Amino acid sequence: MTIYQQIADTIAAANNIVITAHKSPDGDSVGSSIGLYRFIQKLQKNVSICHPDKAPSFLHWLEDLNDILVFEEDPEAVEQKVHDADLLICLDYNDFSRVGKDMQNVLEHYTGKIILIDHHLHPAPITDLMLSDTTVCSTCQLVYEVIRQSDKAKLLDAHIATPLYLGIVTDTGSFRFPSVEPRTHQIVAEMLELGVVHYKVHENTFDNNTVDKLKLRGYATSEKLEIIHNNRIAIIALSQEELNRFNYQKGDTEGLVNVALSIDGVKAAVLLTEQNDQIRMSFRGKDDYEVNIIAAEQFGGGGHKYAAGGSSTRSLEDTIEQLKQEIPTYFA
């Protein structure tokens, strides 16, 4: 029996299931949560999604988003759901620390069965069943395989597959990242055969810009873009005041770091945003510029070789200075 089938059987045997995902939700964490949620609902199980914080605005088109319990808004409700669950499913993260300190405390006190489905490096030994594959493009692809290899695969339909398709699209940069493999395209073909309307997913996710969002992106690239390290590394840093100036909404800087990476000759890009007395950092790289190590060792984060995150409690200026000082150590 494969790990996929073991996970499917464990889900089928449970009655009260809670799905969790990492802090600062993205298309893969939200898409995998909702896709699996819809499948488990069809199994006629009691299932809830509990996330640390709210999804960004570009995902607000998703049905069932309002069903997600958000720890930041109602920690007591989330704690009760976790306490009552006989199965906890961890999607798109490799350690309880990735859900934030307060929700981490709730999950660490959970005593029931735990499943982890993830594609990030270095998973922690926190679960009973672990499906960790760093060669796969997204957690949504892994969730699809779990459903596909279960004895309830006939329940797969466009309603389940659409959020899973969304997660694959967003985590692969619309199929342009090295993590895309032949199986990814085979799965996408199966999803389209199920009835997923791929162009609508793209329109709903990427063609929803506000005027303020476009002005912010224009300001970021025209006024805040800095190219260093022999023109190989691009940095964009935005202060809280600058974000506020453009009526920043969660998700407005999504993909901005990839714009910086797209500059001819640039091998790595970093986006820094000052939010609520914390500096959030998004790293992207290509070729031999692997960014996960500097993110993990210097900024308490991690992720994939070419896509990682980090954070700092220092000032924006001090964080930029630290980043610039460390870059020669990690990149030729």
HELIX and SHEET records of a PDB file:
HELIX    1   1 ILE A    3  ALA A   13  1                                  11    
HELIX    2   2 GLY A   27  LYS A   42  1                                  16    
HELIX    3   3 SER A   57  LEU A   59  5                                   3    
HELIX    4   4 LEU A   65  ASP A   67  5                                   3    
HELIX    5   5 PRO A   75  ASP A   84  1                                  10    
HELIX    6   6 PHE A   96  VAL A   99  5                                   4    
HELIX    7   7 LYS A  101  GLU A  108  1                                   8    
HELIX    8   8 THR A  139  ARG A  148  1                                  10    
HELIX    9   9 ALA A  153  LEU A  155  5                                   3    
HELIX   10  10 ALA A  158  ASP A  171  1                                  14    
HELIX   11  11 PRO A  182  LEU A  194  1                                  13    
HELIX   12  12 HIS A  198  PHE A  206  1                                   9    
HELIX   13  13 VAL A  211  GLU A  223  1                                  13    
HELIX   14  14 GLN A  240  ARG A  245  1                                   6    
HELIX   15  15 LEU A  256  LEU A  261  1                                   6    
HELIX   16  16 ASN A  292  PHE A  299  1                                   8    
HELIX   17  17 LEU A  316  TYR A  330  1                                  15    
SHEET    1   A 6 LEU A  69  VAL A  70  0                                        
SHEET    2   A 6 ASN A  46  HIS A  51  1                                        
SHEET    3   A 6 ASN A  16  ALA A  21  1                                        
SHEET    4   A 6 LEU A  87  LEU A  91  1                                        
SHEET    5   A 6 LYS A 113  ASP A 118  1                                        
SHEET    6   A 6 LEU A 129  SER A 132  1                                        
SHEET    1   B 6 LEU A 225  ILE A 228  0                                        
SHEET    2   B 6 ILE A 233  LEU A 238 -1                                        
SHEET    3   B 6 ALA A 268  GLN A 275  1                                        
SHEET    4   B 6 GLN A 278  GLY A 285 -1                                        
SHEET    5   B 6 ALA A 307  SER A 312 -1                                        
SHEET    6   B 6 GLY A 302  GLY A 303 -1                                        
END                                                                             
